[in-house]
């Protein structure tokens, strides 16, 4: 770990501990549990957003490829693979993100 990430980690842990004491709770595990719940709620919404973006990207890409095909462009196959690859990457990234956070919680 470099110095910046180590400093950021200590700062984040310190803020969680200070926040739990500021709320009158002397048990720091309650603050960590609350932070875990917030992260779990965030990633489910993020995964759904990524799926929506991937769907919109696939539809837009299909129209772009169809337009290129109708105009007789030579690189239709290349464009189709690029759009398909981008949508597939987003779907796989969202699935990996979902599996990663499901394994943690």
C-alpha positions as CSV (number, residue, x, y, z in Angstrom):
1,X,0.0,0.0,0.0
2,X,1.2,3.4,-0.7
3,X,1.2,6.3,1.8
4,X,-1.9,8.0,0.3
5,X,-4.1,4.9,0.5
6,X,-2.9,4.1,4.0
7,X,-3.6,7.6,5.2
8,X,-7.0,7.5,3.6
9,X,-7.8,4.2,5.3
10,X,-6.8,5.5,8.7
11,X,-8.8,8.7,8.2
12,X,-11.9,6.7,7.2
13,X,-11.6,4.4,10.2
14,X,-11.1,7.4,12.4
15,X,-14.2,9.1,11.0
16,X,-16.3,6.0,11.6
17,X,-15.1,5.8,15.2
18,X,-15.6,9.5,15.9
19,X,-19.1,9.4,14.3
20,X,-20.1,6.5,16.6
21,X,-18.9,8.4,19.6
22,X,-20.6,11.6,18.5
23,X,-23.9,9.8,18.3
24,X,-23.6,8.7,21.9
25,X,-22.8,5.1,21.0
26,X,-19.7,3.7,22.7
27,X,-19.8,0.5,20.6
28,X,-17.8,1.0,17.4
29,X,-19.2,-2.2,15.8
30,X,-22.6,-0.5,15.5
31,X,-21.1,2.2,13.3
32,X,-19.3,-0.4,11.2
33,X,-22.6,-2.4,10.9
34,X,-24.4,0.8,9.8
35,X,-21.7,1.5,7.2
36,X,-21.9,-2.1,5.9
37,X,-25.7,-1.7,5.5
38,X,-25.2,1.6,3.6
39,X,-22.6,0.0,1.3
40,X,-24.9,-3.0,0.7
41,X,-27.8,-0.7,-0.2
42,X,-25.5,1.4,-2.5
43,X,-24.2,-1.5,-4.5
44,X,-27.6,-3.0,-5.2
45,X,-28.7,0.3,-6.7
46,X,-25.4,0.6,-8.6
47,X,-25.8,-2.9,-10.1
48,X,-29.3,-2.1,-11.3
49,X,-28.0,1.2,-12.8
50,X,-25.3,-0.7,-14.6
51,X,-27.8,-3.2,-16.0
52,X,-30.0,-0.3,-17.2
53,X,-27.0,1.5,-18.9
54,X,-26.0,-1.8,-20.5
55,X,-29.5,-2.3,-21.9
56,X,-29.6,1.3,-23.3
57,X,-26.1,0.8,-24.7
58,X,-27.2,-2.4,-26.4
59,X,-30.3,-0.8,-27.9
60,X,-28.4,2.2,-29.1
61,X,-25.6,0.1,-30.5
62,X,-28.1,-2.1,-32.4
63,X,-29.6,1.0,-34.1
64,X,-26.1,2.3,-35.0
65,X,-25.1,-1.1,-36.4
66,X,-28.3,-1.3,-38.4
67,X,-27.8,2.2,-39.7
68,X,-24.2,1.3,-40.8
69,X,-25.5,-1.9,-42.4
70,X,-28.2,0.0,-44.4
71,X,-25.7,2.6,-45.6
72,X,-23.4,-0.2,-46.8
73,X,-20.4,0.6,-44.6
74,X,-17.6,-1.9,-44.7
75,X,-16.9,-2.0,-41.0
76,X,-20.3,-3.2,-39.8
77,X,-19.0,-6.3,-38.2
78,X,-16.3,-4.4,-36.4
79,X,-18.9,-1.9,-35.1
80,X,-21.2,-4.7,-34.0
81,X,-18.5,-6.4,-32.1
82,X,-17.5,-3.2,-30.4
83,X,-21.1,-2.4,-29.2
84,X,-21.7,-6.0,-28.2
85,X,-18.4,-6.1,-26.3
86,X,-19.2,-2.9,-24.4
87,X,-22.6,-4.1,-23.4
88,X,-21.3,-7.5,-22.4
89,X,-18.5,-5.9,-20.4
90,X,-21.0,-3.9,-18.4
91,X,-23.2,-6.9,-17.7
92,X,-20.2,-9.0,-16.6
93,X,-18.8,-6.2,-14.4
94,X,-22.2,-5.8,-12.7
95,X,-22.4,-9.5,-12.1
96,X,-18.9,-9.7,-10.7
97,X,-19.7,-6.6,-8.5
98,X,-22.9,-8.3,-7.2
99,X,-21.1,-11.6,-6.5
100,X,-18.2,-9.8,-4.7
101,X,-20.5,-7.9,-2.4
102,X,-22.8,-10.9,-1.8
103,X,-19.7,-12.9,-0.7
104,X,-18.8,-10.2,1.8
105,X,-22.2,-9.8,3.3
